[in-house]
Structure formats: C-alpha cells, structure tokens
Amino acid sequence: MSDAEIIVEETEAVIEIAETDAVIEVEQQDVVIEDTRSGPQGATGPQGPVGPAGSDTTYVHTQTAPSDTWVIPHGLDKFPAVDVVDSGSNVVVGEIHYNNSNTVTITFIAPFSGKAFLN
C-alpha cells in the first residue's frame, strides 16, 4: 500500500499521502481512501484448449471465355461474398443473383473474362 498517515482530532482528519494517485472522498463524517495505482503484472496463464478446425471455405472461379453472364456452381453451401476482377486484375461490379446456397449468377454490362472470388 502507500505511505499514509491519518491523524484524527475530534471531528477533523488530517491525511498525508506520499507519492500516490489516491482518490479521497469525504462523505458526511466518513473518509474513504481509494488507491488507484496498479500492481505488478501477474504470471502468464496456461495455454487454452485448441479450438475447432475452421469450416469456412472459399472458391475461385476462372471465366476463360468472355461472357456477360457468369453462372458459378461453387458448392460452398452458403451465400458467399463475391469479388470479381477482369483479366487485368481490375475490380468489376456486376449484378449478383444467388440461385441457391451452391450457385450464383453474375450479370455484367459487357462480356469479359476474369476471376470471381467467393468466400
């Protein structure tokens, strides 16, 4: 704790605190002293158990023939996020339609080839 000296004289209290960040609150005739300093860091705890293997998968679709409609059977059994790039690695935005949890159709304004990244 800190080096503190408390002297009580009738209804007065004199409090001397050396080198501390203590907070002193006076409520009616009670004096509350709270030491806000942190103690030393404790020892590192034990290693936790190994978590379950990740089940999130991704799928990369390569569209070699230029087309303005890409039908992608991905087999991920979910409605994945979709990012598309053309053959020059430029991001392309299209209209995405989820046929079901394993197939997505993307429609573009012009035909091109590239890749779709689904995750």
C-alpha positions as CSV (number, residue, x, y, z in Angstrom):
1,M,0.0,0.0,0.0
2,S,1.1,3.6,0.1
3,D,2.9,5.6,2.9
4,A,-0.1,7.2,4.5
5,E,-0.6,8.8,7.9
6,I,-4.1,9.5,9.2
7,I,-4.5,11.7,12.3
8,V,-8.0,12.1,13.7
9,E,-8.6,15.1,16.1
10,E,-12.1,15.3,17.4
11,T,-14.2,15.9,14.1
12,E,-11.2,16.7,11.9
13,A,-9.0,14.3,10.0
14,V,-5.6,15.3,8.6
15,I,-4.4,12.9,5.8
16,E,-0.9,12.9,4.4
17,I,-0.3,10.6,1.4
18,A,3.2,10.3,-0.1
19,E,3.6,9.6,-3.9
20,T,0.3,8.2,-4.8
21,D,-2.6,8.7,-7.2
22,A,-5.1,8.1,-4.4
23,V,-8.7,9.4,-4.6
24,I,-10.1,10.8,-1.4
25,E,-13.8,11.2,-0.9
26,V,-15.4,12.7,2.2
27,E,-19.0,11.6,2.8
28,Q,-20.6,13.1,5.9
29,Q,-18.0,12.2,8.6
30,D,-16.5,9.2,6.9
31,V,-13.3,9.3,4.9
32,V,-12.9,6.9,2.0
33,I,-9.4,6.4,0.6
34,E,-9.1,4.5,-2.7
35,D,-5.7,3.6,-4.1
36,T,-5.9,3.8,-7.9
37,R,-2.4,2.5,-8.6
38,S,-1.9,-0.8,-10.5
39,G,0.1,-3.6,-9.0
40,P,2.7,-5.6,-10.8
41,Q,1.6,-7.8,-13.7
42,G,0.7,-11.4,-12.7
43,A,2.1,-14.5,-14.2
44,T,1.0,-15.7,-17.7
45,G,-1.8,-18.1,-17.5
46,P,-1.9,-21.6,-19.0
47,Q,-2.4,-22.2,-22.8
48,G,-6.1,-22.6,-23.6
49,P,-7.6,-25.6,-25.4
50,V,-7.3,-25.9,-29.2
51,G,-10.4,-24.6,-30.9
52,P,-12.3,-26.4,-33.6
53,A,-10.9,-26.5,-37.1
54,G,-12.1,-23.7,-39.4
55,S,-15.0,-24.6,-41.6
56,D,-15.1,-21.5,-43.7
57,T,-14.1,-22.3,-47.3
58,T,-13.6,-20.2,-50.4
59,Y,-14.0,-20.8,-54.1
60,V,-12.2,-19.2,-57.1
61,H,-14.0,-19.3,-60.4
62,T,-12.0,-18.7,-63.6
63,Q,-14.0,-17.4,-66.5
64,T,-11.8,-18.1,-69.6
65,A,-14.4,-17.4,-72.3
66,P,-15.6,-13.7,-72.3
67,S,-19.2,-13.6,-71.2
68,D,-21.6,-11.0,-69.7
69,T,-23.3,-13.7,-67.6
70,W,-21.3,-16.0,-65.3
71,V,-23.1,-19.0,-63.7
72,I,-20.9,-20.2,-60.9
73,P,-21.6,-23.5,-59.2
74,H,-19.4,-23.1,-56.0
75,G,-20.7,-25.9,-53.7
76,L,-20.0,-23.8,-50.6
77,D,-23.5,-24.4,-49.2
78,K,-23.9,-20.7,-48.2
79,F,-24.5,-17.3,-49.8
80,P,-20.9,-16.1,-50.2
81,A,-19.4,-12.7,-50.6
82,V,-18.4,-12.2,-54.2
83,D,-15.5,-10.2,-55.7
84,V,-14.8,-10.1,-59.4
85,V,-11.7,-9.0,-61.3
86,D,-11.1,-8.9,-65.1
87,S,-8.0,-10.5,-66.8
88,G,-6.1,-7.3,-66.0
89,S,-6.9,-7.6,-62.3
90,N,-9.3,-4.6,-62.3
91,V,-12.3,-4.9,-60.0
92,V,-15.5,-5.3,-61.9
93,V,-19.0,-4.8,-60.4
94,G,-21.9,-6.9,-61.6
95,E,-25.4,-7.8,-60.5
96,I,-25.2,-10.8,-58.3
97,H,-28.1,-13.3,-58.0
98,Y,-28.0,-16.2,-55.6
99,N,-29.7,-19.1,-57.4
100,N,-29.4,-21.2,-54.2
101,S,-26.8,-21.8,-51.5
102,N,-24.5,-23.5,-54.0
103,T,-24.8,-21.5,-57.2
104,V,-24.5,-17.8,-58.0
105,T,-25.1,-16.0,-61.3
106,I,-23.4,-12.7,-62.0
107,T,-24.6,-10.4,-64.8
108,F,-22.3,-7.6,-66.3
109,I,-22.9,-4.8,-68.8
110,A,-20.3,-6.2,-71.2
111,P,-18.7,-9.6,-71.8
112,F,-15.2,-10.2,-70.4
113,S,-13.0,-12.9,-68.9
114,G,-11.5,-12.9,-65.4
115,K,-12.0,-14.4,-61.9
116,A,-14.6,-14.4,-59.2
117,F,-13.6,-14.9,-55.6
118,L,-16.3,-16.3,-53.3
119,N,-16.0,-16.7,-49.6
